[in-house]
Amino acid sequence: MISLYQGGAIMIMSLVLFENEFLNIVAISFTALIVNELIMVALEITTWHVYMIAAEIVTLFLYMISMAFLPEYFDLSFVITTRFAWKVALIVAVSSFPLYLIKFARSRLRPATYTKLA
Protein backbone atom coordinates (compact mmCIF):
# COMPACT_ATOMS: atom_id res chain seq x y z
CA MET A 1 0.00 0.00 0.00
CA ILE A 2 2.88 2.36 0.81
CA SER A 3 4.51 1.78 -2.57
CA LEU A 4 1.22 2.38 -4.34
CA TYR A 5 0.80 5.71 -2.56
CA GLN A 6 4.38 6.77 -3.23
CA GLY A 7 4.32 5.76 -6.89
CA GLY A 8 1.00 7.47 -7.45
CA ALA A 9 2.10 10.62 -5.65
CA ILE A 10 5.34 10.79 -7.63
CA MET A 11 3.66 10.32 -11.00
CA ILE A 12 0.72 12.64 -10.34
CA MET A 13 2.92 15.39 -8.93
CA SER A 14 5.37 14.98 -11.83
CA LEU A 15 2.58 15.42 -14.35
CA VAL A 16 1.03 18.35 -12.47
CA LEU A 17 4.26 20.27 -11.93
CA PHE A 18 5.80 19.57 -15.32
CA GLU A 19 2.80 19.47 -17.62
CA ASN A 20 4.51 21.38 -20.44
CA GLU A 21 7.83 19.52 -20.11
CA PHE A 22 6.72 15.99 -20.87
CA LEU A 23 10.13 14.97 -22.22
CA ASN A 24 11.61 15.53 -18.76
CA ILE A 25 9.03 13.40 -16.91
CA VAL A 26 11.37 10.38 -16.91
CA ALA A 27 14.21 12.32 -15.29
CA ILE A 28 11.89 13.98 -12.82
CA SER A 29 10.03 10.89 -11.70
CA PHE A 30 13.13 8.69 -11.55
CA THR A 31 15.07 11.28 -9.56
CA ALA A 32 12.16 11.63 -7.14
CA LEU A 33 11.94 7.85 -6.85
CA ILE A 34 15.65 7.45 -6.07
CA VAL A 35 15.63 10.23 -3.46
CA ASN A 36 12.40 8.89 -2.00
CA GLU A 37 13.83 5.39 -1.59
CA LEU A 38 17.01 6.74 0.02
CA ILE A 39 14.84 8.61 2.51
CA MET A 40 12.74 5.51 3.20
CA VAL A 41 15.89 3.46 3.86
CA ALA A 42 17.16 6.17 6.20
CA LEU A 43 13.86 6.19 8.10
CA GLU A 44 13.99 2.44 8.67
CA ILE A 45 17.49 2.43 10.13
CA THR A 46 17.42 2.61 13.92
CA THR A 47 21.16 2.36 14.62
CA TRP A 48 23.39 4.11 12.12
CA HIS A 49 26.82 2.82 11.18
CA VAL A 50 29.48 4.59 9.13
CA TYR A 51 28.98 2.05 6.31
CA MET A 52 25.28 2.85 6.12
CA ILE A 53 25.99 6.56 5.83
CA ALA A 54 28.63 5.85 3.18
CA ALA A 55 26.20 3.63 1.24
CA GLU A 56 23.54 6.35 1.16
CA ILE A 57 26.05 8.99 0.02
CA VAL A 58 27.71 6.74 -2.58
CA THR A 59 24.32 5.74 -3.99
CA LEU A 60 23.29 9.36 -4.44
CA PHE A 61 26.70 10.25 -5.91
CA LEU A 62 26.60 7.36 -8.42
CA TYR A 63 23.10 8.34 -9.47
CA MET A 64 24.18 11.94 -10.10
CA ILE A 65 27.23 10.76 -12.07
CA SER A 66 25.09 8.38 -14.13
CA MET A 67 23.03 11.35 -15.34
CA ALA A 68 26.07 12.61 -17.25
CA PHE A 69 26.51 9.26 -19.00
CA LEU A 70 22.84 8.86 -19.97
CA PRO A 71 22.05 11.98 -22.00
CA GLU A 72 19.16 10.28 -23.79
CA TYR A 73 17.28 10.13 -20.46
CA PHE A 74 18.58 13.23 -18.67
CA ASP A 75 18.79 16.73 -20.10
CA LEU A 76 21.67 18.08 -17.99
CA SER A 77 20.86 21.69 -18.84
CA PHE A 78 17.44 21.09 -17.27
CA VAL A 79 18.55 18.88 -14.38
CA ILE A 80 21.02 21.43 -12.98
CA THR A 81 18.42 24.20 -12.70
CA THR A 82 16.93 25.28 -9.39
CA ARG A 83 13.46 24.89 -10.89
CA PHE A 84 14.10 21.16 -11.33
CA ALA A 85 15.52 20.87 -7.80
CA TRP A 86 12.65 22.53 -5.96
CA LYS A 87 10.00 20.69 -7.93
CA VAL A 88 11.67 17.33 -7.29
CA ALA A 89 11.99 18.29 -3.60
CA LEU A 90 8.26 19.08 -3.50
CA ILE A 91 7.41 15.75 -5.12
CA VAL A 92 9.60 13.89 -2.64
CA ALA A 93 8.04 15.77 0.27
CA VAL A 94 4.50 14.91 -0.87
CA SER A 95 5.41 11.25 -1.31
CA SER A 96 7.52 10.83 1.85
CA PHE A 97 6.39 13.22 4.58
CA PRO A 98 2.91 11.72 5.20
CA LEU A 99 4.49 8.29 5.63
CA TYR A 100 6.96 9.72 8.15
CA LEU A 101 4.06 11.27 10.09
CA ILE A 102 2.23 7.94 10.14
CA LYS A 103 5.34 6.13 11.34
CA PHE A 104 5.93 8.75 14.05
CA ALA A 105 2.29 8.58 15.21
CA ARG A 106 2.40 4.78 15.37
CA SER A 107 5.59 4.85 17.42
CA ARG A 108 3.93 7.20 19.91
CA LEU A 109 0.53 5.50 20.04
CA ARG A 110 1.76 1.89 19.95
CA PRO A 111 5.42 1.81 21.00
CA ALA A 112 7.42 -1.35 20.50
CA THR A 113 7.79 -3.66 23.51
CA TYR A 114 11.52 -3.05 23.81
CA THR A 115 10.94 0.70 24.23
CA LYS A 116 8.44 0.10 27.05
CA LEU A 117 11.01 -1.91 28.99
CA ALA A 118 13.65 0.80 29.05
C-alpha positions as a Python dict, from the first residue, in 0.01 Angstrom:
ca = {
    (1, 'M'): (0, 0, 0),
    (2, 'I'): (288, 236, 81),
    (3, 'S'): (451, 178, -257),
    (4, 'L'): (122, 238, -434),
    (5, 'Y'): (80, 571, -256),
    (6, 'Q'): (438, 677, -323),
    (7, 'G'): (432, 576, -689),
    (8, 'G'): (100, 747, -745),
    (9, 'A'): (210, 1062, -565),
    (10, 'I'): (534, 1079, -763),
    (11, 'M'): (366, 1032, -1100),
    (12, 'I'): (72, 1264, -1034),
    (13, 'M'): (292, 1539, -893),
    (14, 'S'): (537, 1498, -1183),
    (15, 'L'): (258, 1542, -1435),
    (16, 'V'): (103, 1835, -1247),
    (17, 'L'): (426, 2027, -1193),
    (18, 'F'): (580, 1957, -1532),
    (19, 'E'): (280, 1947, -1762),
    (20, 'N'): (451, 2138, -2044),
    (21, 'E'): (783, 1952, -2011),
    (22, 'F'): (672, 1599, -2087),
    (23, 'L'): (1013, 1497, -2222),
    (24, 'N'): (1161, 1553, -1876),
    (25, 'I'): (903, 1340, -1691),
    (26, 'V'): (1137, 1038, -1691),
    (27, 'A'): (1421, 1232, -1529),
    (28, 'I'): (1189, 1398, -1282),
    (29, 'S'): (1003, 1089, -1170),
    (30, 'F'): (1313, 869, -1155),
    (31, 'T'): (1507, 1128, -956),
    (32, 'A'): (1216, 1163, -714),
    (33, 'L'): (1194, 785, -685),
    (34, 'I'): (1565, 745, -607),
    (35, 'V'): (1563, 1023, -346),
    (36, 'N'): (1240, 889, -200),
    (37, 'E'): (1383, 539, -159),
    (38, 'L'): (1701, 674, 2),
    (39, 'I'): (1484, 861, 251),
    (40, 'M'): (1274, 551, 320),
    (41, 'V'): (1589, 346, 386),
    (42, 'A'): (1716, 617, 620),
    (43, 'L'): (1386, 619, 810),
    (44, 'E'): (1399, 244, 867),
    (45, 'I'): (1749, 243, 1013),
    (46, 'T'): (1742, 261, 1392),
    (47, 'T'): (2116, 236, 1462),
    (48, 'W'): (2339, 411, 1212),
    (49, 'H'): (2682, 282, 1118),
    (50, 'V'): (2948, 459, 913),
    (51, 'Y'): (2898, 205, 631),
    (52, 'M'): (2528, 285, 612),
    (53, 'I'): (2599, 656, 583),
    (54, 'A'): (2863, 585, 318),
    (55, 'A'): (2620, 363, 124),
    (56, 'E'): (2354, 635, 116),
    (57, 'I'): (2605, 899, 2),
    (58, 'V'): (2771, 674, -258),
    (59, 'T'): (2432, 574, -399),
    (60, 'L'): (2329, 936, -444),
    (61, 'F'): (2670, 1025, -591),
    (62, 'L'): (2660, 736, -842),
    (63, 'Y'): (2310, 834, -947),
    (64, 'M'): (2418, 1194, -1010),
    (65, 'I'): (2723, 1076, -1207),
    (66, 'S'): (2509, 838, -1413),
    (67, 'M'): (2303, 1135, -1534),
    (68, 'A'): (2607, 1261, -1725),
    (69, 'F'): (2651, 926, -1900),
    (70, 'L'): (2284, 886, -1997),
    (71, 'P'): (2205, 1198, -2200),
    (72, 'E'): (1916, 1028, -2379),
    (73, 'Y'): (1728, 1013, -2046),
    (74, 'F'): (1858, 1323, -1867),
    (75, 'D'): (1879, 1673, -2010),
    (76, 'L'): (2167, 1808, -1799),
    (77, 'S'): (2086, 2169, -1884),
    (78, 'F'): (1744, 2109, -1727),
    (79, 'V'): (1855, 1888, -1438),
    (80, 'I'): (2102, 2143, -1298),
    (81, 'T'): (1842, 2420, -1270),
    (82, 'T'): (1693, 2528, -939),
    (83, 'R'): (1346, 2489, -1089),
    (84, 'F'): (1410, 2116, -1133),
    (85, 'A'): (1552, 2087, -780),
    (86, 'W'): (1265, 2253, -596),
    (87, 'K'): (1000, 2069, -793),
    (88, 'V'): (1167, 1733, -729),
    (89, 'A'): (1199, 1829, -360),
    (90, 'L'): (826, 1908, -350),
    (91, 'I'): (741, 1575, -512),
    (92, 'V'): (960, 1389, -264),
    (93, 'A'): (804, 1577, 27),
    (94, 'V'): (450, 1491, -87),
    (95, 'S'): (541, 1125, -131),
    (96, 'S'): (752, 1083, 185),
    (97, 'F'): (639, 1322, 458),
    (98, 'P'): (291, 1172, 520),
    (99, 'L'): (449, 829, 563),
    (100, 'Y'): (696, 972, 815),
    (101, 'L'): (406, 1127, 1009),
    (102, 'I'): (223, 794, 1014),
    (103, 'K'): (534, 613, 1134),
    (104, 'F'): (593, 875, 1405),
    (105, 'A'): (229, 858, 1521),
    (106, 'R'): (240, 478, 1537),
    (107, 'S'): (559, 485, 1742),
    (108, 'R'): (393, 720, 1991),
    (109, 'L'): (53, 550, 2004),
    (110, 'R'): (176, 189, 1995),
    (111, 'P'): (542, 181, 2100),
    (112, 'A'): (742, -135, 2050),
    (113, 'T'): (779, -366, 2351),
    (114, 'Y'): (1152, -305, 2381),
    (115, 'T'): (1094, 70, 2423),
    (116, 'K'): (844, 10, 2705),
    (117, 'L'): (1101, -191, 2899),
    (118, 'A'): (1365, 80, 2905),
}
